[in-house]
């Protein structure tokens, strides 16, 4: 006596409707290359297109020419040449609705209240916990 199993497959036709799919672009700026690399890789693994810079002046020059392609900015506060608060103000002059996350260690120069007055949406203390950053980004986007 043979045991026979019959499996029948029904042919299904699927139609894909045109839908808009866009990967959000994050501008990441910090003067610590190792931190930039770690955050860049983590955000890229989450599906974001990440543009990384280790100087705020280079990031500002890029943003000036590509503001319409940037969805969110993550920046450090303490950087040479241009601090994160000044950098953020300049970005917001070009794109007032831009979500910006400012990351900082202990700073007497800025606190969360002053950051919000500038227009910075979120203020994260260092060391940055990648999971918290990812959740904050998702909330803002």
N, C-alpha and C positions, 0 to 999 in steps of 0.2 A: 504494500500500500504506500503510495507516494503522497507526501504532503506538498501541496502546491499553494503558493501565495501569488495572487494576481494583484498587481498594482496598476491602476488606470490613472493616467494623467490627462487632465483637461487642458486643452490649449487656451490660454488666456492672452488676449491682446491688450496691451497697456498703451495708453496715449499719454504722453507727457505734454502738459500744457506749458507754453512759454511762461516762465516766471523769472522775476528779477532775483539774481543771486549775486551778492557782492561781499567780498571779504573786507572787513573793516581794517583800516590802516592806522597803526599806532606809531607815533614819533616818540622814540625813547632817547633821553638825553641824561648822561651822567659822566662825570670825568674819571670814574673808576672803570677801566676796561674789563676787569674780571666780572664786576657786577653787571655791566652792560651785556656781556656775553651770556651770563646766566639768565638774566631776565629776558633777553632777546630769544634765546632758545626755548625757554618756558612758554613765552607768549606765542611763538611760532608753532609750538606743538599743540597749542589750544586752537590753532586755525587762523590766527591774526597775521596780517602782513605787517612786519615790523621793520621800521627804518631806524637804525641806531646811529647815534653820534656821541662822541666823547668831548665835544666842545659846543657850548651854546651858540657861539657865533656862527659856526658851520651849520648848525641845525636851523638857526634863524634865516640864514641865506637860502637854504633849501626850502624852508617853509614859505618864504616870500614868493618863490616861483611856483609852489605847488600847494598852496593853502587849501584849494578846493578838493584835494585828494586825501587830506589828513582828517581822520575822524576823532582822534583823541591824542593827547600828549601826556607822557609821564616824564617828569623832570626832577632832577636833584635841585636842592636849594644852594648848597655851597659848591660853586664852580668858579674856576679862574675866568677872567675876562668879563663875564656877565653872570651875575647871580640868578638863581632860578626865579625869583620874584620879578626882577626886571625883564628877564627873558619872557616870562608869562605875560606881563603887561604888553610887551611888543607884539606877541602873538595875538592877543585879544584885540589890539588895535586893527589888525588885519582880518580877524575872524572872531567877532564878538561872542558868538554862541559856542565857541570851541570848548569842549570839556578838557580840563587840565587837572592832573593829579600831581601834587607837589610832595616829594619825598625828602625828609630831612632828619638828621640826628638832632641833638640838642642845638637849638639856635636861639640866640637873643635877638636876632635880626627880624625874625618873623614867627608868628604863632598862628593857630588855626583861624582866629578872628580876623587878623590882618590879611591872611591869605584869601579868605572869603570876600573881604572888602575889595581886593584887587580883581576878583572874578574867578579865582581858582576854586574849582568845585569840590575837590577832596584834598585832604592833608593827611599823609601817612608818615608815621615815625619810622626811622631806620632802627634796627635792621628790617628790611622789607621782607615780609612773609609772603612768598609767591601766591599761596592760596588766597590770602586777604587781598592782594593786588588784583588777582583774577576776578574775585567777586566784586570788587569796587569797579573795575572796568566794565564788567557785564551790567552792573547797575546803571552806569553812566551812558552806556550805549543802548 
